[in-house]
Amino acid sequence: MTDQRLNQASEDGKFHRQSAQFRSSIGDDKYPAEKGRYILYYSPVCPWAGRTLIFRKLKELEGVIDTVQVSEYIGTDGWFFTGTDGSPESDPRYGFRTLKELYHMVDPNYNLRFTVPVLFDTKTKTIVNNESSEIIRMLNSGFSSVGGNDLDLYPELLRSEIDEFNELIYHTLNNGVYKTGFAETQEAYDENVYKIFETLDYVEEKLKGKDYVIGDILTESDVRLFVTIARFDVAYFTIFRCNLRMIRYEYPNIDRWYRGLYYNNPAFKETIDFDLVKRGYSKTRFLPVPAGPIPAILPKSQ
Ligand SMILES: N[C@@H](CCC(=O)N[C@@H](CS)C(=O)NCC(=O)O)C(=O)O
């Protein structure tokens, strides 16, 4: 594979997200829940990894699963260790300089993108799973025998509503911003940008008078929406050109919900670093670090 930074769009000018290749689960015979055995690799820029960081903290699993931070932008060989801003200089266990080396230790023939998040097993030296939607379910319920709390972010009674909402926002918002931002033709851009705002309009209505997306409790859907909204004004609006409307000025219900989660729950506030997010996304398009919008989030009450 050549320069990992540049080849985000395919020849048709569209961005197609690849399917994750490692799809085992905690609880499988090979991967029993165990304290200190598994590690989560993440980049601070990445919303998919952000989901897993929020879950780890919400479930109070910090003492059970360690994390390793990689760069906030993709280098010529993909994610790498930087030695700055929370990322070690090299992989703490194996001394690797890039995440690619970890993938190749696990599977020398792996020839797809070296994505985060990665749930890695130190015992078998394999990747358990690299699909965030599955990792968050494991964090929700797979480690209860070894630690964490009883919080259930995917409760039985709300599952169909949660699944339906997740499916809708995945295509037109979570991934929609990437399809827009990495579009290399006007057609690919037009095909995706309007759908983002149709979905935001729908979510805005849904959040009227509500603190949570589904029912009146915090669920997985809040987390999946949050990671995209938190990056919206500061990166997707500016760098990915998802710039028809801003959350802070034109979506009051979403903004109230978003600020409520951010300011009232450390699992949200402490797992996002707006500077690294902006720096990371700006490098995906080779733009100068954007100055605005400032502040990165409006104060709690205004
Ligand atoms: N389906 C994956 C997607 C993960 C993903 O695409 N992560 C991006 C960062 S936001 C990545 O690691 N990209 C590496 C690359 O494109 O080389 C998930 O949700 O876990």
The ligand as an SDF file (V2000), in Angstrom:
LIG
                    3D

 20 19  0  0  0  0  0  0  0  0999 V2000
  -15.5540    0.2700   11.0770 N   0  0  0  0  0  0  0  0  0  0  0  0
  -14.4930    0.7920   11.8020 C   0  0  0  0  0  0  0  0  0  0  0  0
  -13.9770    2.0460   11.1520 C   0  0  0  0  0  0  0  0  0  0  0  0
  -12.7490    2.5380   11.7980 C   0  0  0  0  0  0  0  0  0  0  0  0
  -12.0300    3.5560   10.9370 C   0  0  0  0  0  0  0  0  0  0  0  0
  -12.2990    3.6840    9.7330 O   0  0  0  0  0  0  0  0  0  0  0  0
  -11.1000    4.2890   11.5440 N   0  0  0  0  0  0  0  0  0  0  0  0
  -10.3190    5.2590   10.8020 C   0  0  0  0  0  0  0  0  0  0  0  0
  -10.0370    6.4940   11.6320 C   0  0  0  0  0  0  0  0  0  0  0  0
  -11.4020    7.5170   11.9870 S   0  0  0  0  0  0  0  0  0  0  0  0
   -8.9520    4.6930   10.5240 C   0  0  0  0  0  0  0  0  0  0  0  0
   -8.3390    4.1100   11.3880 O   0  0  0  0  0  0  0  0  0  0  0  0
   -8.4320    4.8910    9.3110 N   0  0  0  0  0  0  0  0  0  0  0  0
   -7.1080    4.4650    8.9700 C   0  0  0  0  0  0  0  0  0  0  0  0
   -6.8330    4.6840    7.5090 C   0  0  0  0  0  0  0  0  0  0  0  0
   -7.7400    5.1420    6.8190 O   0  0  0  0  0  0  0  0  0  0  0  0
   -5.7250    4.3990    7.0920 O   0  0  0  0  0  0  0  0  0  0  0  0
  -14.9660    1.0520   13.2170 C   0  0  0  0  0  0  0  0  0  0  0  0
  -16.0310    1.6510   13.4230 O   0  0  0  0  0  0  0  0  0  0  0  0
  -14.2610    0.6450   14.1140 O   0  0  0  0  0  0  0  0  0  0  0  0
  1  2  1  0
  2  3  1  0
  2 18  1  0
  3  4  1  0
  4  5  1  0
  5  6  2  0
  5  7  1  0
  7  8  1  0
  8  9  1  0
  8 11  1  0
  9 10  1  0
 11 12  2  0
 11 13  1  0
 13 14  1  0
 14 15  1  0
 15 16  2  0
 15 17  1  0
 18 19  2  0
 18 20  1  0
M  END
$$$$
